[in-house]
């Protein structure tokens, strides 16, 4: 499996935290495309998750369910200062997976095992207040909503974990 990531050369603040989390998520070995923070892109077909290439150009990459598995982060609200230069950052991590491709020998729905893998990484990296969603995970993106059943019915699965982290702005 070829691992694909989009990285910053010198990340700071929430980008550094997310890049560190992606480094840890890569150790799982089953998420083939690890993306940083996605923003909501839009065209005449609808809204979709989109990440910047981080290559100095004006290019963005549309994040779509594809291949073995993908993951991307989003900022989920206001970033609040908790003390001088330290902030609470609400984030989410969305993971989409093709169960037939990740572990082809498993003949059952092992979504809970994948969630457990990701939770362990998040917990070990000081993520707090975790909430897991497995229903309508991609619904906020109208472009993906058109294909929601095709993207989340077995053998496909998706989940979203909302959590918070603390980071310094310096």
PyMOL commands that set and color helices and strands:
alter all, ss='L'
color gray80, all
select helices_A, chain A and resi 13-26+99-102+111-124+142-145+148-152
alter helices_A, ss='H'
color red, helices_A
select strands_A, chain A and resi 4-5+33-37+39-43+46-52+60-62+69-75+80-83+86-98+128-133+156-168
alter strands_A, ss='S'
color yellow, strands_A
deselect
rebuild
show_as cartoon
